[in-house]
Amino acid sequence: MMAGIFREWVRRIVRVAGFEIRRVPNAGRYLKNMMYEADARYHELRARGLAMTGTPDGKTKSIEKQYNTIQFLRLVQSMDGCIAECGTFKGLGSFMFCHTLRDFDPSYDGRGFHIFDSFEGLSEPGLQDRIDDSRAGKPGEAFMGAGSFQAGIDHVRKALGEFPAIEYHKGWIPQCFKGLPELKYRFVHIDVDLYDPTRDSIEYFYPRLCEGGVIVCDDYAHLQWPGARKALDEYCDSKAIPVLCLTTGQGVIIKRGPLQ
Ligand SMILES: C[S@@+](CC[C@H](N)C(=O)[O-])C[C@H]1O[C@@H](n2cnc3c(N)ncnc32)[C@H](O)[C@@H]1O
């Protein structure tokens, strides 16, 4: 009885403020029923990664997006080959990837893990990066300018200090690929937001990807980064490579065979 009166008063007050409270049947089912929500190891790692790298929560990676990326890394964990991240910002992704690998092999120290970044933020957006869908921002303008997402190499080295064998390649993509030894890669995370460096990264890494290896392009399905999608689509269409488009924003390629 009292609870009913209280509820009615709350409803009235909220209505005066211009809002309405309604019961949504089964709302809880859709909010809290997923395995990733209950994955204590993942949440502990993510919380530590955010703290160690100083990455603002939600700034670059949603919980769901990062969880998905890690599932693709798990897929290749028993394969031979190197791992690369193009675009690392403060190091959150690499932190999560290296710890995931350490979960499988406690002696993992970052060997075979390569980070490529200007450490000066985004390069200059080009014509292909101009927003073409008004849902994403101002059409005709790039979502963010040169220098966004800048973090220094010393900051990232410190945040990833538990993995001393990581190799850092500081410089603009694609110049920082020059002179690298010929290596095979089993997993590549491309997260450079823009057309030019996404195109240059896929052109460099796809031919060096192992059979069964995976490339995750972080920005593929984000309307605010049209250049990343164009770059991947152009390359993949020309070679008839299918791209999985995820609801969390990534585009994923799994190399199926030597002819692909
Ligand atoms: C969105 S952030 C990466 C986020 C990161 N993967 C994470 O987990 O938090 C984009 C990164 O791409 C780098 N970047 C953008 N354009 C680049 C280019 N042309 N060459 C090298 N690095 C670039 C920036 O310096 C920045 O660190």
The ligand as a MOL file (V3000), in Angstrom:
LIG
                    3D

  0  0  0     0  0            999 V3000
M  V30 BEGIN CTAB
M  V30 COUNTS 27 29 0 0 0
M  V30 BEGIN ATOM
M  V30 1 C 42.6220 5.6260 -31.5170 0
M  V30 2 S 44.3040 5.6610 -31.1480 0 CHG=1
M  V30 3 C 44.7000 3.9710 -30.8180 0
M  V30 4 C 44.0240 3.4150 -29.5740 0
M  V30 5 C 44.6820 2.2000 -28.9920 0
M  V30 6 N 44.7120 1.0710 -29.9030 0
M  V30 7 C 44.0810 1.7690 -27.6650 0
M  V30 8 O 43.9320 0.5620 -27.4290 0
M  V30 9 O 43.7630 2.6270 -26.8260 0 CHG=-1
M  V30 10 C 45.0490 5.9670 -32.7120 0
M  V30 11 C 46.5670 5.8710 -32.7190 0
M  V30 12 O 47.0160 5.8640 -34.0680 0
M  V30 13 C 48.2350 6.5870 -34.1630 0
M  V30 14 N 48.3630 7.0620 -35.5660 0
M  V30 15 C 47.4250 7.6800 -36.3120 0
M  V30 16 N 47.8730 7.9530 -37.5560 0
M  V30 17 C 49.1240 7.4400 -37.6260 0
M  V30 18 C 50.1060 7.3720 -38.6640 0
M  V30 19 N 49.8750 7.8780 -39.8700 0
M  V30 20 N 51.2880 6.7900 -38.3880 0
M  V30 21 C 51.5330 6.2740 -37.1470 0
M  V30 22 N 50.6420 6.2960 -36.1290 0
M  V30 23 C 49.4470 6.8790 -36.3550 0
M  V30 24 C 48.0760 7.7080 -33.1530 0
M  V30 25 O 49.3160 8.2060 -32.7240 0
M  V30 26 C 47.3040 7.0110 -32.0250 0
M  V30 27 O 48.1860 6.4800 -31.0610 0
M  V30 END ATOM
M  V30 BEGIN BOND
M  V30 1 1 1 2
M  V30 2 1 2 3
M  V30 3 1 2 10
M  V30 4 1 3 4
M  V30 5 1 4 5
M  V30 6 1 5 6
M  V30 7 1 5 7
M  V30 8 2 7 8
M  V30 9 1 7 9
M  V30 10 1 10 11
M  V30 11 1 11 12
M  V30 12 1 11 26
M  V30 13 1 12 13
M  V30 14 1 13 14
M  V30 15 1 13 24
M  V30 16 1 14 15
M  V30 17 1 14 23
M  V30 18 2 15 16
M  V30 19 1 16 17
M  V30 20 1 17 18
M  V30 21 2 17 23
M  V30 22 1 18 19
M  V30 23 2 18 20
M  V30 24 1 20 21
M  V30 25 2 21 22
M  V30 26 1 22 23
M  V30 27 1 24 25
M  V30 28 1 24 26
M  V30 29 1 26 27
M  V30 END BOND
M  V30 END CTAB
M  END
